[in-house]
Amino acid sequence: MLGAAPPQSEFDAPRRKARRIPRACDFCHRRSIRCRVSSTDPTKCQNCADFGEPCTNNRPAKKRGVRPLAERAGDSAVPSTAIIPGGIEQHISEAWKAPAIAPQALVMNLVKVYFEVVYPIFPFFHQPTILGRVSRGEYQTNRPLFAVTMAICALSSARARDGAIFSGRWDLSSLKDPPSESFFTAAESAIPKGGAANTDFNYMRACALLSITAIQYGQPRTMHYYLGLYYTFVEIDGLHDEANWPKGIGIVETEERRRLFWSIYTLDVYTSIVWARVVRSREAQSNVVYPTALDDKEISDAGYSQSSGISPMSSLQSPGELSNVESARCWLYGWNFTTDLYRILEHVLDQFRRRRSEHRLSTPIDAIFGDTSAPSSAVLDFILTAYKNLPSRFKETPPAATDEDHRLNFQTANIAATIQLVRIMLFAAEDATVEQRCRVASELLQAFSDVPIVYLRAISSPLLHHLAGIGSILGSVFENGLPESAYQQIRTVLMSLVRLLADLEVGLYCTAGASSRIRTLVERIDESIRNQQQLAATAAQTGEAYSAGSRYAAATTVPSSYVDGSSPLFLLPPDILDDWFWAFDFAQTGD
């Protein structure tokens, strides 16, 4: 029709003005996550409702539109702090943003797993403090906190993968992705390389956690690297002496520093024994008080709870100086007792290495200071007396109903294992008889058998290296030949070890097959002895002198303590002797 308006296309139709999406709340904005209204509480977003955070919108609104040129130019200027070394670090830290590794919920779950299965042995953190910081997502904008949070996740994920979780409250399949190694790599990347200017306390803790995780992986070289990096930070900051600590750090960090220092001291002594390395931290050069024997809920920067009945000064005392009623109330009392054992172990290790045949030749310097080593019997008597005086709660593992009960049971297991480790080192340094060695090894296995398997699995890979000490105790007795009766004692110990390992290594990432290797070794020894018996019988029938020219002749000089006069002596073929220590190597060799 003439004059009629042309028909409108869909592009010409009037559009409804789009409504601007409300801006994110402060909590979601800081974390760069989607902010949506809660399905149960319209006054909050879903994230704030999930984490119990106040849902606020207090940050200043940015003006829209193009800003004046002068204002934009000012933003591109280099901050004045960048010309100062300390300012550079501060500016970079403020601008740093965490890479996306895992959802917040998974990170929180793995931190909680840490407090179940790692914290009772390595209590690096004040639980309410770290849980609060992680739940608020502070690690996403704080590089040192990100490094230590990822290290926590790496260790917890590895322990979960290896079957260390016993509470039954976790869906293990939800903890598998991303794998432990992804968290490990993220923590590694966040730790400054060659950055002596920034030795943040969280970087120290991250290195400590990565070294423990490397043990879990069966990678001793990586473990030594991060343990060494931790001690580099210790040397720069002087963590070994409380006089060097920053002023005004508060009660919580003071306790955390004490726990970290003594935790890694024990790890240092332990790794020096297992992998034959030097002890980097000497107790005589340390000036750090033991952690206060109070639960985390009784400690805050405002002070120590007075409801516990234990004075904060208890950390200055030896465990034996407190009454049984007081000390049995906190698992950290037993933890401090284990630290005492490792301080003894440091000196036992010195004594052991001085007595080794391959130890360096003596010099005039040795004559100046002399050999002040205590007799092994005196050391053992002291330890057993101290153990006898421990509250009974640290000698038993009753059914646990609370987290505190579980932590007490962990101390029982760790104390028993450490006492046996001391005994192993004492006997390894002396010319003990087969009977004595078998008795010590049997008592070690019995001590572990008395502890519920869930706690042994929770302690996980580090505990297995205690068991590897059995190889050190028994291995040397084969070198000079044994009567069959003595071998049968050793065989009984080895088969008990096989049964225990078979229970412990279920799903364990780095020790799969350890029990079968030892079982195979026992079978090879059995076969070797049978062959020698047949050769001896044949020689007797033919009138030949078996002991004179046989490949397995028992003419080698044998210590009189090995001979009971009731059975012939047997020597093992060199290939079995060579494979002995390989069978007891519970770490991967490809690291």
Secondary structure, 3 states (H helix, E strand, C coil): CCCCCCCCCCCCCCCCCCCCCCCCCHHHHHHCCCCCECCCCCCCEHHHHHHCCCCCCCCCCCCCCCCCHHHHHHHCCCCHHHHCHHHHHHHHHHHCCCCCCCCHHHHHHHHHHHHHHCCCCCCCCCHHHHHHHHHCCHHHCCHHHHHHHHHHHHHHHHHHHCCCCCCCCCCHHHHCCCCHHHHHHHHHHHCCCCCCCCCCHHHHHHHHHHHHHHHHHCCHHHHHHHHHHHHHHHHHHCCCEHHHCCCCCHHHHHHHHHHHHHHHHHHHHHHHHHCCCCCCCCHHHCECCCCCCCCHHHEECCEECCCCCCCHHHHHCCHHHCCHHHHCCCHHHHHHHHHHHHHHHHHHHHHHHHHCCCCCCCCHHHHHHCCCCCCHHHHHHHHHHHHHCCCHHHHCCCCCCCHHHHHHHHHHHHHHHHHHHHHHHHHHCCCCCHHHHHHHHHHHHHHHHCCCHHHHHHHCHHHHHHHHHHHHHHHHHHCCCEEHHHHHHHHHHHHHHHHHHHHHCCCCCCCCCHHHHHHHHHHHHHHHHHHHHHHHHHHHHHCCCHHHHCCCCCCCCCCHHHCCCCCCEECCCHHHHHHHHHHCCCCCCCC
